[in-house]
Amino acid sequence: MDILFTGRLSSMTHELADALLVGGYNVAFASDDMNDELVGKKIANFQISPSDEDFERIFHSYNFDVVIFVSQTIYSKKSYYGEYQDLEHALRICNDHEINRFIYLQPKHCRLGKSEIPEHDLTVLFDACDQLCDFYRRSKGISIIKCNVPAIYGHGETTSVIGDAVLQARNTSAIHFYGASNQQCGFLSQQELGEVLARIVESWTLLYDEFDITPGDIMTFEELGKLLKQHYPTIRLSYSSSPITADVHFLDEV
């Protein structure tokens, strides 16, 4: 059985697919932001955007049974607004090639302490992607499972929330988090998420079209900063009131 991961794969490593590889699946990664060195030799990788006109060529070389689309993280410096187009192109190709199983991994919104879920500039984009999935379920008959996932991280990568924070700590004297200090965030390793995905693929059910993936750890960005400060005692921590604004609040620690 062939499985394709696509979408935004900049922080993805082979750990995301290890459980599928052990289960005997053939796995391919296709994205224009992928780090080849993190993927490993057991995974076929293609440096191409899902919106590229040549993206469909991959489907002529493989007999994909499941396509897994990985969304962007919401706690990063730059938002990616081409996700709807990428998702639409991937779903259209799946429909044309009669691929009837599709998983959409979307970041789970977190709360500011006990308050309401904060507004985010990607909320409208994600809502539109949800409606697109509903359209392909109803009109095309594709079985689409949406998984609401915590912030995922892997060994060696530098673009997830944790990976980027470690990179900042190593290269500068400061870490900036793109969220408020009291923003709660769930975290899950790529290995753990990969094991969940393997179970979903192996026991596919039409009874549910949405799952909440349980995080391995939940902490605020302030708590994460203090944890990193144990390893990098001299770093300065700062936070944004929202993921992309320049409204920065410094922690009074040296």
Disulfide bonds with the S-S distance in Angstrom:
none
